[in-house]
């Protein structure tokens, strides 16, 4: 049954069936072949897959992000980034990284951040001679940081499935996220210096203060979200509700860039984006149930016990498998499919589920910029109007740095666990 389940999933994916329908289809095929499980299990598990309070945070954070983008948040954060780092060689590359760090506190979605900042930055970068491939690559690499710095949709999904505190996962991603963005800026600097990219005039102190004042209300949002969670005032899901209310107030009454008539369009965008994630989440529930019925986790654990001789080897092997999966599967699908299988392995080898949750989020975000199925990659390509070949030629330095950091975070758990242990004992 297990072999039929896996082979049917791979075949459906290879012939181009969407991930959600592939998961349901492979589950149905396995059940029909087994002929002992009632077909009613499929719709029952589909419903149970979405019956989760923490999952409510996903559409709410996406809505908050779309509302804040329409409310003038993005342009103010980009302007603040430009006055802070625009004087460094390759100014717009650094602005792209810093803008995505700021945007990461809004939506929790790398795709949403890439679309919002990319629409404003990529055309300008191309006009200033950065090249389409480089512009798409640095934007894509920068957007991977978004779901690592809180809030984070991948962490919400993992936390709800693994029974790990979503608040602690959020806090755990802060230091790795900042290290990733700093490393991307260092790589960008050396590339810019080699290619002679622009270096703009340093902003005056008065301009920096003015930009901070303009962006103050936008910068306050992640402070409210993270501060409220680790202080215990509200849960991650409740913080998403607060984020929506806050974004509406700022967009309508403070910045006044958001118009009431635009809200139906933003709600429709949220529904569209959330439904694509929701279909995968719902479809993965019957798949995971059939996988467990076929004793998939137990068999994978037995395989790991035979291959892995230590915790380090087990962690490195898991990362390698996840990186390979990231080249072919959507990140949300990877988290949902692999989490039930991986949890026994974590327990067996003494790997902290909180530590691994952050590593898993970074892993799947790296997958979003790797061909052939990188979601952020295709967002950047569509905006830059360049080919996958051009993108691949420019992305590899950033990709190597991100993978090196991933290995570092995996082998030094204290980088991830320091803040959660300090702030949320």
Secondary structure, DSSP 8 states (H G I E B T S, - for coil): -HHHHHHHHHHHHHTT--HHHHHHHHHHHHHHHH--S-THHHHHHHHHHH--TTTHHHHHHHHHHHHHHHTTHHHHHHHHHHHHHTTSSSHHHHHHHHHHHHHTTT-S-HHHHHHHHHHHHHHHHHHTT--HHHHHHHHHHHHTTTTTSSS-HHHHHHHHHHT--HHHHHHHHHHHHHHHHHHHHHHHHHHHHHHT--------HHHHHHHHHHHHHHHHHHHHHHHHHHHTSS-HHHHHHHHHHHHHHIIIIIS----GGGHHHHHHHHHHHHHHHHHHHHHHHHHHHHHHHTTHHHHHHHHHHHH--SHHHHHHHHHHHHHHHHTTS-HHHHHHHHHHHHHHHHHHHT--HHHHHHHHHHHHHHHTTSSSS-HHHHHHHHHHT--HHHHHHHHHHHHHHHHHHHHHHHH-THHHHHHHHHH--
